[in-house]
Amino acid sequence: MGIRLPGFFLAKQILRQSVLNAKKGASTSLDVPKGFLAVYVGETQMKRFLIPVSYLNQPLFQDLLSRVEEEFGFNHSMGGLTIPCGEDTFTDITSQLIRS
């Protein structure tokens, strides 16, 4: 069983960027429960989802974040983590994570 350090560093970079954007006033974290992370999902209309931070350790979710980073980078106008994919795709991925 190996440790996936690249995924850990990717998750850490995403969280750091989200915190920096939140400090700029783009969003607030007061309504996010401890142990969760707010993400914005959508291609044109963004919808906010709260996901457990444990998802950041899951290979399937790390793959999604890597694809987002490659295509869009980390500078998001929403101030939080933005995942520009369809809501159906995102809910399919998260439902797979719940089952595993």
C-alpha positions in Angstrom: 0.0 0.0 0.0 1.7 3.2 -1.2 1.2 6.8 -0.2 0.0 9.1 -2.9 2.0 12.3 -2.1 1.2 14.1 -5.4 -2.5 14.0 -4.5 -1.8 15.3 -1.0 0.2 18.2 -2.4 -2.5 18.9 -5.0 -5.2 19.0 -2.3 -3.0 21.2 -0.1 -2.5 23.7 -3.0 -6.2 23.7 -3.8 -7.1 24.4 -0.1 -4.5 27.1 0.2 -5.8 28.8 -3.0 -9.4 28.6 -1.7 -8.3 30.2 1.6 -6.5 33.0 -0.1 -9.5 33.7 -2.3 -11.8 33.7 0.7 -9.7 36.2 2.4 -10.1 38.5 -0.6 -13.9 38.6 0.2 -15.0 36.4 -2.6 -16.7 33.9 -0.4 -17.4 33.1 3.3 -16.7 29.9 5.1 -18.9 30.6 8.1 -21.6 28.3 6.7 -19.4 25.3 6.0 -19.4 22.7 8.7 -16.1 21.4 10.1 -14.8 18.6 8.1 -16.4 19.8 4.8 -15.3 21.8 1.8 -17.5 24.0 -0.4 -17.0 23.4 -4.1 -18.7 25.1 -7.0 -19.8 22.7 -9.8 -21.1 23.5 -13.3 -20.2 24.5 -16.8 -22.2 27.7 -17.1 -24.4 27.9 -14.0 -22.5 27.1 -10.8 -24.1 25.2 -8.0 -22.5 24.9 -4.5 -21.9 21.5 -3.0 -20.5 20.6 0.4 -18.2 17.6 0.3 -16.4 15.8 3.1 -12.7 16.7 3.1 -12.0 12.9 3.2 -12.8 13.0 -0.6 -9.5 14.7 -1.1 -7.7 11.5 -0.3 -9.8 9.4 -2.8 -8.0 8.5 -6.1 -11.1 9.1 -8.1 -11.6 12.6 -6.7 -7.9 13.4 -7.1 -8.1 12.4 -10.7 -11.0 14.9 -11.2 -9.0 17.6 -9.5 -5.9 16.9 -11.6 -8.1 17.2 -14.8 -9.5 20.5 -13.5 -6.0 21.8 -12.7 -4.7 20.9 -16.2 -7.5 22.5 -18.0 -8.4 25.5 -15.9 -5.7 26.1 -13.3 -6.4 27.3 -9.8 -7.5 30.9 -10.3 -11.2 30.8 -9.9 -13.5 33.8 -9.7 -15.9 32.1 -7.3 -13.3 32.3 -4.6 -13.6 28.6 -3.8 -12.8 25.4 -5.5 -14.5 25.4 -8.9 -15.1 22.2 -10.8 -16.3 23.1 -14.3 -18.0 19.8 -15.1 -21.7 18.9 -15.4 -23.6 18.4 -12.2 -24.6 14.9 -13.3 -20.9 14.0 -13.7 -20.0 15.4 -10.3 -22.9 13.6 -8.5 -22.0 10.3 -10.3 -18.4 10.7 -9.0 -19.4 11.6 -5.5 -22.0 8.7 -5.4 -19.2 6.3 -6.3 -17.1 7.7 -3.4 -20.0 7.2 -1.0 -20.3 3.6 -2.0 -16.6 2.8 -1.7 
